Amino acid sequence: MTQTMTSIAVQKFQSGEQLWFWFLYSKSVRNGFSRIHYTPTRRPCEILDVESLITKLYLSGKLTEEQLSIMKEFGDKRRAPHQYIWKENRATQLWNDAMMILNDAAQKRGWID
């Protein structure tokens, strides 16, 4: 017996950070840079929705270029910067601020519990 996508419940994200990592992973799968690990999970948004949200946050001045750079750098590393690593101290603050902005915006759209 196979499950159809309509019978799978929509699973919201727990945080902006989880949304961000899901977004980067999904983009890499879509672009063929990562292996597909199928899990029957539906999300409340699509990759394009997140891309659009990030763009709007940047164009409105809520996210800075520096924050986006840190989000990309550590998203590619698949981890958040660590405040106790001296070289990552500044990045930690930028990351936390960016994730708070992303979290608030995604919560308003109903993507985060």
C-alpha positions as CSV (number, residue, x, y, z in Angstrom):
1,M,0.0,0.0,0.0
2,T,1.5,3.4,-1.0
3,Q,0.8,6.7,0.6
4,T,-0.2,9.6,-1.5
5,M,1.0,13.1,-0.8
6,T,-2.6,14.1,0.2
7,S,-2.7,11.6,3.1
8,I,0.6,12.9,4.6
9,A,0.1,15.7,7.2
10,V,1.8,19.0,6.7
11,Q,4.6,19.4,9.2
12,K,5.5,22.9,10.2
13,F,9.0,24.0,11.0
14,Q,10.1,24.4,14.6
15,S,12.3,27.5,14.0
16,G,13.7,29.8,11.4
17,E,17.0,27.9,11.6
18,Q,15.3,24.6,10.7
19,L,13.5,26.4,7.9
20,W,16.8,27.8,6.6
21,F,18.6,24.4,6.7
22,W,15.6,22.7,5.0
23,F,15.6,25.4,2.3
24,L,19.4,25.0,1.5
25,Y,19.2,21.2,1.5
26,S,16.1,21.2,-0.7
27,K,17.8,23.6,-3.1
28,S,20.9,21.3,-3.3
29,V,18.6,18.3,-4.0
30,R,16.8,20.2,-6.7
31,N,20.0,21.3,-8.3
32,G,21.4,17.7,-8.2
33,F,24.2,18.5,-5.7
34,S,22.9,16.1,-3.0
35,R,21.4,12.7,-2.8
36,I,17.7,12.5,-2.4
37,H,16.7,10.9,0.9
38,Y,12.9,10.7,0.5
39,T,10.9,11.1,3.7
40,P,7.2,11.4,3.4
41,T,7.0,14.9,4.9
42,R,5.0,17.8,3.5
43,R,6.0,21.3,4.4
44,P,3.7,24.3,4.6
45,C,5.8,26.1,1.9
46,E,7.8,25.5,-1.2
47,I,11.4,26.4,-2.0
48,L,10.3,29.3,-4.1
49,D,8.2,30.7,-1.2
50,V,11.3,30.8,1.1
51,E,13.4,32.3,-1.6
52,S,10.7,35.0,-2.1
53,L,10.5,35.7,1.6
54,I,14.3,36.0,2.0
55,T,14.4,38.4,-1.0
56,K,11.6,40.5,0.5
57,L,13.3,40.7,3.9
58,Y,16.6,41.8,2.2
59,L,14.9,44.4,-0.1
60,S,13.0,45.8,2.9
61,G,16.2,46.2,4.8
62,K,15.4,43.8,7.5
63,L,18.2,41.4,6.5
64,T,21.6,42.8,5.6
65,E,24.0,41.6,3.0
66,E,26.4,40.7,5.9
67,Q,23.7,38.5,7.5
68,L,22.9,36.8,4.2
69,S,26.6,36.1,3.7
70,I,26.8,34.5,7.2
71,M,23.5,32.5,6.6
72,K,25.0,31.2,3.3
73,E,28.4,30.4,4.8
74,F,27.2,28.5,7.8
75,G,24.2,27.0,5.9
76,D,26.7,25.4,3.5
77,K,28.6,24.1,6.6
78,R,25.2,22.7,7.8
79,R,25.7,24.3,11.2
80,A,25.2,27.5,13.1
81,P,28.2,29.6,14.1
82,H,29.4,28.9,17.6
83,Q,29.8,31.8,20.1
84,Y,32.7,30.2,21.9
85,I,34.8,29.9,18.8
86,W,36.7,33.2,18.7
87,K,36.6,33.5,14.9
88,E,32.9,32.9,14.8
89,N,31.9,35.3,17.6
90,R,30.7,38.1,15.4
91,A,29.0,35.7,13.0
92,T,27.1,34.2,15.9
93,Q,25.4,37.6,16.6
94,L,24.6,38.2,12.9
95,W,23.3,34.6,12.6
96,N,21.0,34.9,15.7
97,D,19.6,38.3,14.6
98,A,19.0,36.9,11.1
99,M,17.3,33.7,12.4
100,M,15.1,35.8,14.7
101,I,14.0,37.9,11.7
102,L,13.4,34.8,9.5
103,N,11.6,33.1,12.4
104,D,9.2,36.1,12.9
105,A,8.4,36.4,9.2
106,A,7.9,32.7,8.7
107,Q,5.7,32.5,11.8
108,K,3.4,35.3,10.4
109,R,3.0,33.1,7.2
110,G,2.1,30.1,9.3
111,W,5.2,28.0,8.5
112,I,6.4,27.8,12.1
113,D,4.5,26.5,15.1
